[in-house]
Amino acid sequence: MPRAVVTGGAGFIGSNLVDRLVDDGTDVLVLDDLSSGSLGNLRDARSRGSVKIHQIDVSDNDVVGLVRDFRPDTVFHLAAQIDVRRSVADPAYDARINVLGTVNMLEAARHSDAERFVFASSGGAQFGDTFNIPTPETAERKPSSPYGVSKYVAEQYFSYYQAMHGLDFMSLGFANVYGPRQDPNGEAGVVAIFIESLLAGRNPTIYGDGLQTRDFVFVEDVTDAMVRAGRIGGSRYVNVGTGRETSVLKLLEVIVEAVGADIAPIMAAPRKGEQMRSCLDPSLARKVLGWEAWTPLADGIEQTIAWFRSREG
């Protein structure tokens, strides 16, 4: 049976990845400090397959021994400090989790003789504001926050570990991931925030004119890309997105129609430093992973709304 470590495995994307790995017959070790993740996200996976959980910070020195004893084939590293505002307020904390934590996991993968290290990176945060839309992997990295810087810096270690220790890696730059289990309070996805507001009968807030665009990619599509990366490898960075821009106003329109609500948004002042356009070119993912995002936005929104409604019962 293949074995995999998933850091951040109790979180939004991580728990969806664990579901997929269990479906594929993989023995999984989840490492999560549960600061934002929930054991409830893993309830179904634990009932269907072999899922072990250890509550721990990825920067903790004990991580190396835990992973070495488990001896995974693949390490999927998703644990991170993802709040851009917190990274601005406390860049040292952001760097401890996102840079030192990643190095610690690379050491764990090396000492356990793992074949591959798959990293959850961020395309939008690394490239920053650009007119090169959809943005290819070759575009200049211009991160505009400590969070984006930490993702960029962490990636510089991958080539070193590949050259010095033969550790194959894949770094996947995610677009704006949405779907079931996204926390509208903790992980700040605009899709989850809009859905929760509309289902509660509240007016959702749009900051600025709503014409800012994002590339919204469904979580099941993202976990499929991660599994493919774990199988194929290739020691490179690859975008994971749809290649399609959607404005915040258009997104709200799709969600309002799916919810069946008749609620107007509150228009608020724009957020300082917010990117106006973000959209990733997925061409390389099609070429090297045989992957593309197959879930239309409307379908993904409907599945996400259904999950939110299931929690109400």
C-alpha positions in Angstrom: 0.0 0.0 0.0 1.4 3.4 -0.9 2.1 5.8 2.0 1.7 9.6 2.1 2.2 12.3 4.6 -0.2 15.3 4.3 0.6 18.4 6.4 -2.4 20.6 7.0 -4.5 17.5 6.3 -7.3 18.6 8.6 -7.8 21.9 6.7 -9.9 22.7 3.6 -7.7 21.6 0.8 -5.8 19.1 2.9 -8.8 17.1 4.0 -10.1 16.9 0.4 -6.7 15.6 -0.6 -6.9 13.0 2.2 -10.3 11.9 0.9 -8.8 11.4 -2.6 -5.8 9.5 -1.3 -8.0 7.2 0.8 -10.1 6.5 -2.3 -6.9 5.5 -4.1 -5.9 3.1 -1.4 -3.2 5.2 0.2 -2.1 4.9 3.9 -2.1 8.5 5.2 -0.4 10.3 8.1 -1.9 13.7 8.7 0.2 16.3 10.5 -1.8 19.4 11.6 -1.6 21.7 14.5 -5.4 22.2 14.3 -5.1 25.9 14.5 -7.5 26.3 11.6 -8.2 22.7 10.6 -10.8 20.4 12.1 -10.8 16.7 12.9 -14.4 16.7 11.7 -13.1 17.2 8.2 -11.4 13.8 8.4 -14.3 11.9 9.9 -15.4 10.3 6.6 -11.8 9.5 5.4 -11.0 7.8 8.8 -14.1 5.7 8.5 -13.1 4.4 5.0 -9.4 4.0 5.1 -6.1 4.1 7.0 -5.7 7.7 8.3 -3.4 8.5 11.3 -3.4 12.0 12.8 -0.7 13.7 14.8 -1.4 17.2 16.2 1.9 19.1 15.7 3.4 22.3 14.2 5.4 21.6 11.1 8.3 23.7 12.5 8.5 21.4 15.5 11.7 19.3 15.6 9.8 16.1 16.4 8.3 16.2 12.9 11.4 14.7 11.3 11.2 11.6 13.5 7.5 11.1 13.0 7.9 11.2 9.2 11.0 9.0 9.3 9.2 6.4 11.3 6.2 6.4 8.9 8.4 6.2 5.8 6.1 7.8 3.2 6.5 7.5 -0.5 5.3 11.1 -0.9 5.1 14.1 1.3 2.3 16.6 0.5 3.0 19.8 2.2 0.0 22.1 2.6 0.4 23.4 6.1 0.9 27.1 6.0 0.1 30.5 7.4 -2.2 31.8 4.7 -3.5 35.1 6.0 -2.0 37.9 4.0 -3.0 40.5 6.6 -1.3 38.5 9.4 1.8 38.2 7.3 2.0 41.9 7.0 1.4 42.4 10.7 3.8 39.7 11.8 6.2 38.7 9.0 8.5 36.8 11.4 5.7 34.4 12.3 4.7 34.0 8.7 8.3 33.1 7.8 8.6 30.6 10.7 5.7 28.6 9.5 6.0 29.0 5.7 9.8 29.0 5.3 11.3 27.2 8.3 8.3 24.8 8.4 8.9 23.9 4.8 12.6 23.4 5.4 11.7 21.2 8.3 9.4 19.1 6.1 12.1 18.8 3.5 14.5 17.4 6.1 11.7 15.0 7.2 11.2 13.9 3.6 15.0 13.4 3.1 15.5 11.4 6.3 12.5 9.2 5.5 13.8 8.4 1.9 10.6 9.8 0.4 10.5 9.7 -3.3 8.7 13.0 -3.8 7.8 16.3 -2.2 4.6 18.0 -3.4 4.2 21.7 -2.3 1.1 23.8 -2.2 2.3 27.1 -3.4 0.3 30.2 -4.5 0.4 31.5 -8.0 -1.5 34.8 -7.4 0.5 35.8 -4.3 3.9 35.1 -6.0 3.3 36.9 -9.3 1.5 39.9 -7.8 0.0 42.5 -10.0 0.7 41.8 -13.7 -0.7 42.6 -17.1 0.5 39.2 -18.3 -2.9 37.5 -18.1 -3.3 34.5 -17.9 0.0 34.4 -16.2 2.5 31.7 -17.2 5.1 30.1 -15.0 7.9 32.1 -16.7 6.5 35.5 -15.6 8.5 37.6 -13.2 7.7 36.9 -9.5 6.7 40.1 -7.8 5.1 39.2 -4.4 3.5 42.1 -2.7 3.1 40.6 0.8 5.3 38.7 3.2 3.0 35.7 2.6 3.9 35.8 -1.1 7.6 36.3 -0.3 7.6 33.3 2.0 6.1 31.1 -0.7 8.8 32.3 -3.1 11.6 31.9 -0.7 10.5 28.4 0.4 10.7 27.2 -3.2 14.3 28.2 -3.5 15.1 25.2 -1.2 13.6 22.6 -3.5 16.3 22.7 -6.2 18.9 22.4 -3.5 17.3 19.3 -2.0 16.9 17.8 -5.4 20.6 18.5 -6.3 22.1 17.5 -3.0 19.8 14.7 -1.9 18.0 13.5 -5.0 14.6 14.5 -3.6 12.2 15.0 -6.5 9.6 17.7 -6.0 6.6 19.4 -7.6 5.6 22.9 -6.6 2.0 23.7 -7.6 0.9 27.3 -7.7 -2.8 27.4 -6.9 -5.2 30.0 -8.2 -8.2 30.8 -5.9 -9.3 27.5 -4.6 -13.0 27.1 -3.4 -15.3 24.3 -2.5 -16.8 22.2 0.3 -15.1 22.7 3.8 -13.7 26.1 3.1 -14.1 28.2 6.2 -15.6 31.6 5.6 -14.1 32.9 8.9 -10.7 31.3 8.9 -9.5 30.8 5.4 -11.1 33.9 3.9 -12.2 32.5 0.5 -14.6 35.0 -1.1 -16.8 32.2 -2.4 -17.4 30.8 1.1 -17.9 34.3 2.5 -20.5 35.2 -0.1 -22.4 31.8 0.3 -22.5 32.0 4.1 -23.8 35.6 3.9 -26.5 34.9 1.4 -27.7 31.7 3.2 -28.0 33.7 6.4 -29.9 36.5 4.6 -27.1 39.0 5.1 -25.9 41.5 2.4 -22.5 40.4 1.2 -19.8 43.0 1.1 -17.8 43.9 -2.1 -14.7 45.9 -1.5 -14.0 48.4 -4.3 -15.9 48.3 -7.6 -16.1 44.5 -7.8 -14.3 44.5 -11.2 -11.2 42.9 -9.7 -10.8 39.4 -11.1 -9.7 36.0 -9.8 -9.2 32.5 -11.2 -11.5 30.3 -9.3 -10.6 26.6 -9.3 -12.6 23.8 -7.6 -11.0 21.9 -4.8 -11.5 18.4 -6.3 -9.7 19.6 -9.4 -6.9 20.8 -7.3 -6.5 17.6 -5.3 -6.4 15.7 -8.6 -3.5 17.9 -9.7 -1.7 17.1 -6.5 -2.2 13.4 -6.8 -0.9 13.5 -10.4 2.1 15.6 -9.3 2.8 13.0 -6.6 2.9 10.2 -9.2 4.7 12.0 -12.0 7.1 14.5 -10.4 9.6 16.3 -12.4 11.2 18.9 -10.1 9.4 22.0 -11.4 6.8 24.7 -10.6 3.4 24.4 -12.3 0.4 26.6 -12.2 -2.9 25.0 -11.2 -5.8 27.2 -12.3 -8.5 27.5 -15.0 -7.0 30.2 -17.1 -10.3 32.1 -16.9 -10.9 35.4 -15.2 -14.0 36.0 -13.2 -14.8 39.4 -11.6 -16.1 39.5 -8.0 -19.3 41.0 -9.3 -19.8 38.1 -11.7 -19.0 35.6 -9.0 -21.6 37.1 -6.8 -24.1 37.0 -9.6 -23.5 33.3 -10.1 -23.8 32.6 -6.3 -27.0 34.7 -6.0 -28.7 32.8 -8.8 -27.6 29.4 -7.4 -28.8 30.3 -3.8 -32.0 31.8 -5.1 -31.6 34.9 -3.1 -32.6 38.5 -3.9 -30.0 40.3 -1.8 -27.9 43.3 -3.0 -24.3 43.7 -2.0 -22.9 46.4 0.2 -20.2 48.3 -1.7 -17.3 49.2 0.6 -14.0 51.1 0.1 -11.3 49.1 -1.7 -8.8 47.2 0.4 -5.3 48.7 0.4 -2.9 46.7 -1.8 -5.4 44.3 -3.3 -4.5 42.8 -6.7 -6.8 43.9 -9.4 -6.3 40.9 -11.7 -5.1 37.4 -11.0 -5.4 34.5 -13.4 -3.0 31.6 -14.1 -2.1 30.0 -17.4 -2.7 26.2 -17.0 -1.0 25.1 -20.2 2.0 23.6 -18.6 -0.1 21.5 -16.2 -1.9 20.0 -19.3 1.5 19.2 -20.8 3.4 17.7 -17.8 0.5 16.4 -15.6 -2.2 15.7 -18.2 -4.4 17.9 -16.0 -7.0 20.5 -16.5 -9.7 22.0 -14.4 -12.9 20.2 -15.5 -15.5 21.7 -13.1 -17.4 24.7 -14.4 -17.8 27.5 -12.0 -21.5 27.2 -11.8 -21.3 23.4 -11.0 -18.6 24.0 -8.3 -20.7 26.7 -6.7 -23.7 24.4 -6.6 -21.7 21.7 -4.9 -20.3 24.2 -2.4 -23.7 25.6 -1.6 -25.0 22.1 -1.0 -22.3 21.5 1.5 -23.0 24.7 3.4 -26.7 23.8 3.4 -25.9 20.3 4.8 -24.3 21.9 7.8 -27.5 23.8 8.6 -29.3 20.6 9.2 
